[in-house]
Amino acid sequence: MLMAIVFAYMLYSASAEIGPAAVSSDDVETLGERIMEVVADSGREPAVAEVLAELSAGYKQFGKHYATSGKALAKQYKDHSATAAEAFIIMDELNEDWMAGQARATELHFQLKGLLTEDEWNALYFPGGKQE
C-alpha cells in the first residue's frame, strides 16, 4: 500500500501537465494583470498588488514544500528500512501546509474581492456582461 501511495505521489509530481496546486503563481500573475487593467487609475492598485503578491508567494512556497516532500518520499522509497509511518508524517505535514495555504488563499481572494467594485468584479469575471 505504501509503495502505491509513494508511486502515485511521484507520478503526480513528475507530470508536466499537473502541478502541486490547482492554481499556480503564474495563474495569479495572469489574474493580476487582468485585475490591474480593471482597477487602473482607481488609486487601489497598491492594495491590490499587495494582496496579489502575498497570494503568489503562498503558491510558490507551497510548490517548494511540495517538491521537497516529493524528494523526501523518493528517498524513503529507496530506503527499504523506512516505514509507512515515516512516509505518512511527510504526507501529513504536506497536507497541513496545503490546508493552511488554501485557507489563507481563500482569505486573500475575499480581500481582493473587497477591493473591487461590483462593476470591476463583473468586468473581470463576466466580460460579456453580468451573470445572474
C-alpha positions in Angstrom: 0.0 0.0 0.0 2.8 2.4 0.9 4.5 1.7 -2.3 1.4 2.5 -4.3 0.9 5.8 -2.4 4.6 6.8 -3.0 4.5 5.8 -6.6 1.2 7.8 -7.2 2.7 10.8 -5.5 5.9 10.7 -7.6 3.9 10.1 -10.8 1.7 13.0 -10.0 4.7 15.2 -9.2 6.5 14.2 -12.4 3.7 15.1 -14.7 4.4 18.2 -16.7 0.7 18.9 -17.0 -0.2 18.6 -13.4 1.2 20.8 -10.7 1.0 20.7 -6.9 -2.0 23.0 -6.8 -5.0 23.8 -9.0 -3.8 27.4 -9.1 -0.2 28.4 -9.6 1.7 31.6 -9.1 1.6 32.0 -12.9 -2.2 31.9 -12.7 -2.1 34.6 -10.0 0.2 36.7 -12.2 -2.2 36.4 -15.2 -5.1 37.2 -12.9 -3.2 40.2 -11.5 -2.6 41.6 -15.0 -6.3 41.4 -15.7 -7.2 42.9 -12.4 -4.8 45.8 -12.8 -6.4 46.6 -16.2 -9.8 46.7 -14.5 -8.8 48.8 -11.5 -6.5 51.1 -13.5 -6.5 54.7 -12.2 -8.7 53.9 -9.2 -6.0 54.5 -6.6 -6.4 50.9 -5.3 -3.6 49.5 -7.4 -1.1 49.3 -4.5 -3.5 47.5 -2.2 -4.5 45.1 -5.0 -0.8 44.5 -5.9 0.0 43.7 -2.2 -2.8 41.1 -2.0 -1.7 39.5 -5.3 1.9 39.4 -4.2 1.0 37.6 -1.0 -1.2 35.2 -2.9 1.6 34.4 -5.4 4.2 34.0 -2.6 1.9 31.5 -0.9 1.5 29.4 -4.0 5.3 29.5 -4.6 6.0 28.5 -1.0 3.6 25.5 -1.3 5.2 24.5 -4.6 8.6 24.4 -2.9 7.3 22.4 0.1 5.6 20.0 -2.4 8.9 19.4 -4.2 10.8 19.0 -1.0 8.3 16.4 0.3 8.4 14.6 -3.0 12.2 14.3 -2.7 11.9 13.1 0.9 9.3 10.4 -0.1 11.5 9.3 -3.0 14.4 8.9 -0.6 12.3 6.9 1.8 11.1 4.7 -1.1 14.7 3.8 -1.8 15.4 3.1 1.8 13.8 -0.4 2.4 14.0 0.0 6.1 11.7 3.0 6.0 8.2 2.5 7.5 4.8 3.6 6.3 4.5 5.8 9.4 7.6 7.8 8.4 6.1 8.4 4.9 2.7 9.4 6.4 4.5 12.0 8.6 5.8 13.7 5.4 2.4 13.5 3.7 0.6 14.7 6.8 2.9 17.8 7.0 2.3 18.5 3.3 -1.4 18.1 3.8 -1.4 20.5 6.8 0.6 23.0 4.8 -1.8 22.7 1.9 -4.9 23.2 4.1 -3.3 26.3 5.8 -2.3 27.7 2.4 -5.8 27.2 0.9 -7.4 28.8 4.0 -5.1 31.9 3.5 -5.6 31.9 -0.2 -9.4 32.0 0.4 -9.0 34.9 2.8 -6.9 36.8 0.3 -9.4 36.1 -2.5 -12.2 37.7 -0.4 -9.8 40.5 0.5 -9.2 41.0 -3.2 -12.9 40.9 -4.0 -13.4 43.6 -1.3 -11.0 45.9 -3.1 -13.0 45.7 -6.3 -16.3 47.3 -7.1 -19.2 45.2 -8.3 -18.7 46.6 -11.8 -14.9 45.8 -11.7 -15.6 42.3 -10.5 -18.2 41.7 -13.2 -15.8 43.1 -15.8 -13.1 40.8 -14.6 -15.1 37.5 -14.3 -18.0 38.2 -16.7 -16.6 40.2 -19.6 -19.7 39.6 -21.7 -22.0 41.1 -19.1 -23.2 40.4 -15.5 -24.2 36.8 -14.8 -27.3 36.2 -12.8 
